[in-house]
């Protein structure tokens, strides 16, 4: 590990993120805000959905925004850098073990995911207006979850970006990520799936479930959610799984 | 880490012509018996196609194994410009990949100075600068930022990297585009910037993989000047090329690579002297019957005749054009039509032809 090199790479990523600030902000906010506006504002005001839904929806939206921006911010550049621009080579030749280049990508992705979360929470709250009822009485839990979920996002990005080709990445998003989002308990709590017991069991392999339910447990604990040990345990496991798989793939890609 | 492990350490040769930095600091390169067999598509550094697919390509049949390096050994003296000359696919880029920590050899070892490339990758990376075959610049940054961030990766202090970047931009004639994103740069500008970036951390050994491929003649000459001037400052340079003119113009020594091994090594002058006769008259005949070839061989000054099928015949001789009347006479007497004649003066290209029976561009 060479801290100077590592920090310089982080500075480079921050520099590029600053340069693309408006694009990034729109990318992060646009879809979640549409969802929040339609389901949390329009439908609840018209009485089509009960107002409590606002509080139920917000944690899921936060989880999704963090996951998507983290995955995207790591996977897309990696795919391009390994396959097209090859600009990763300059980093691989920097005086630092190549594994730290992957770690830097993950850390940069985590920071981006965290930033996304911190932008989405207040914006969604503002859009939905009164009645969301967020509670920040468990700051430590919230912080831990933020770290675990952002790490999940960035490491899934690393795994995807080093395993999937340029041609398949968008296919991957529509065929794998999209169903994961819909079955990720972001728009409804896991307990509400009890009417479909098979589905309720099956979605437990989906890491997004633990992110959504986790934020529900931390931000709106009055609603039903998965038991906390299950949430934290699963998130830690998924983090380890994707980090180790992503690192392995990165090493394979980086060294011929 | 002990890099020697029972093997003799690399030689430190210092060339007399080099400047003061050479005498103290220049370091050499050594590779011993490098072998590389690709069982999957070659990685970034050596791959030619821009789009690799991630799916289903990993498990390939044994028959798809590609031997890129087949026991290649070389020794580059401190402070010299050394050329690897060979056709596409000869193993030049793979050699550079192995020497620059980017491709793990299947067997063999390599050293930069006294550091084992695969045991001490981080110290090796500090010593080397790499200019890839295809520019791999950071498209999200401006030219100046590319240089400054590269310097930062290598721990160059802030004030110094600003100053060094300014100098390099100036030297490489990029100052007027310094603060623009590199996305719209021409091939020549990208290549110059690639070299400038490699020099940002003041490497002791510079690797240039086909530095002038695809450049116009003017930019090529500028590039050669830049390479020479950097060498005078004491940087050891290893470059690959399939352009014999480039090898001739730049290199103090050249090795010819084909099929992953070195088939000839020496100064350009030595190598040229080694071609029998020096001149090559390449004939394309309607047919190449043995009696005709034998009569060519008896011509005064002809040292060797080589037929490579389809009427292609190479005459190695001490003369070029002066040989043609007699060649024409003999062919006419044998009623064989001459379809094409090409006379090559002594050159590395002829040398390659002599050693491999193939032209560099084949």
Interface residues (C-beta under 8 A of the other chain):
Chain A: X2 X4 X5 X8 X9 X11 X12 X15 X16 X19 X20 X82 X83 X84 X85 X86 X87 X88 X89 X90 X91 X92 X93 X94 X95 X96 X97 X163 X164 X165 X166 X167 X168 X253 X254 X255 X256
Chain B: X38 X42 X43 X44 X45 X46 X50 X51 X52 X53 X54 X55 X94 X97 X100 X101 X102 X103 X104 X121 X122 X123 X125 X126 X128 X130 X132 X134 X136 X137 X138 X139 X140 X141 X145 X149 X150 X152 X153 X154 X155 X197
